[in-house]
Every structure is written in C-alpha cells, then in structure tokens.
Amino acid sequence: MAGSAPLFADDMRRMARVIATNSFSAPESTIASVRADIARLVDVSDDLGIGADLPNFAASVFQRAVDAGYGAEEHCAITKVLRSPSFKVALSRHATAGGLLASLHRSACNMQSESVNPIQLQSATGSASRFGPSLCR
C-alpha cells in the first residue's frame, strides 16, 4: 500500500488541476461510472449488513450530478454539485453526512493554498464546518 502513495499523490494533483481549471471534458473516469461503482458499494454494504449511510449519501450526490447533466464529465466535476447553493442547503440538513463531507473537504482543502478565503457552512448539528477554496468558491 505504501508503494501506491506516489500514484495517489499524482492523481490528487491531477484532480486538483482539473478542478482549478474547470477542465472536466477529458475524463479518466466519469460521474456516471463512479455513480455505478457507488451503487455496487451500496449493494455490497446491504448484503453484508454493514452501515451504508456514507455510500447512500455519496450515491445521492453523484445521482444529483447525473441528473444535472454531468454524467459524461470527469468525476471531479462533482464539485459543480458540491458548490451549488441547493446542495449546501441539503447538506446542512443532513447532520451525519454533512459532518463527514465537511471533514473530507477540510482534508482536501488543507492540501491547497489558503490564499482564497474559505467559507463557513452551518451544519445541522449547529457547528460550523470549514470548506476550502477549491471546492466551494
């Protein structure tokens, strides 16, 4: 696994470039393919009797992206949904997934420059979640 770290780092840098330049039209994987993968994860979670809260939430986010017409775009185009005002409202009403997604955003945004002011989103639990510049402009 440790030997894979450079590959993950390269992929993260590539995705950051794709997001920063809004260049979603030359996908390595698409929103639709990731949605299908997550749907399989939901099925496996159900079959194994393990919690599927996160996969179900992720599936709903990717379904929003497909419904919005982004299915054929690079999977990083999910940021278009994450940045939308309607998603931010839905996220604020979903405490568990909202807190988890906020944590993921913080992790992703800590890898990037803080030169753009992050925004605050009030979660359903009443705690402010910090979202970084690249995902929530």
N, C-alpha and C positions, 0 to 999 in steps of 0.2 A: 504494500500500500504506500509506504514512504517513497518508493521509486516513482509512483504516479504523481507525486506532488508537483513536479515541474509541468506536467501536462495540464493539471488543473489550473495552475497559475497562468499558463499560456492561454487557456480557454477563458479564464476570468478576464484577462487583459483584452482578448479579442471581443468578448461580450461588452466590456466597458467601452471600447472603441465604437462598436455597433450602436450602442445606446447613445453615446455622446454625439455621434454624427447622424443619428436617425436614419441609418442605412440598413433597413430591415428586409430589403428585397432580394438578397442573395443568401438564402438560409442554408445553414448546415443541418438544422432541424427546424421544423415549423411548429407554430402554435398548435395546429391540428394534430401533428404527430405526438407532441408532448401531452396534449389532452387525452389522446388514445392510451398513451402509456400510464397516465394517472388513473384513467378509468380501470385499467387492469390492476393497478395497485389497490384501488378501492375494492375490487372483486376479491383479490387475494386477502386483503385485510378482513373482509367479511367472512371468507371461507375459513380463515384461521381463528376467527373470533377475537381479533385484536382491535383496538381502537382505530377507527377510520376517520376521526374528526379532521385531522390535517389533510389527508388525501381527499376527503369530501370537499373541504374548503378550497383546496387547490384546484380540484376538478371544476368547481363552480366559477373560479376566477378565469381559468382557461376557456370554459364554455362561454363566459361573457366576451372574451376576446374573439372566439369563433363567431359568435352572434353579431359582433360589431364589424365583421368582415376581415379580420386579421389572420384567419386560419392559414393562409399560404405564406405568411411572413415569418421571418426569423423568430424563434421562440423568445428572444429578448424583447420583441415587440409587446410582450405582456406589460411592459412599462406604460404603454398607452392606456391600458385599462387601469393600472395602479395609480396613474396620475389624474384620472378623471374625477371630477367632483362627486359624481354619483357613487363611485366606488368608495371614496373616502367616507361618505355618509354611511354606506352599507358596512364598511369596516368598523366604524365607530360603534355600530350596534351589535357587533359580533365579538364579544369580550375575549374568548379563548383564542380564536383565530387571529383576531386583531392584535393581541399581545404577542403571539408567536410571529406574525408577519412583521410587526414593529421591530422585534428582535432581529429578524433576518435582514430587514432594511438597515438597521444600525450596523450590523456586521458588514454588509456590502458597502455601505457608505463610509465606514471607517477606512476602507482601502482607497478612498478617493480624496481629492483635495477638499478642504473645508472652505475654499475661497468663496463659495456661494452659500448664503445663509440657509441653514436647514429650516424647515417649517415644523410646527407643532400640530399634532392631531390629538384631540381629546378622545381617549378610548372610552368604551362603555363602562369600564371599571373606575373611571374618574382620574386615571393617571395619564399624564401627558407622555406621548410617545414621540421620539425624535426621528424624523425621516430626513435622510441626506439629500443633497442637491441633485444627484443624477437621476434618482427615481421619482422624485416629487418636485418638479420645477414649478 
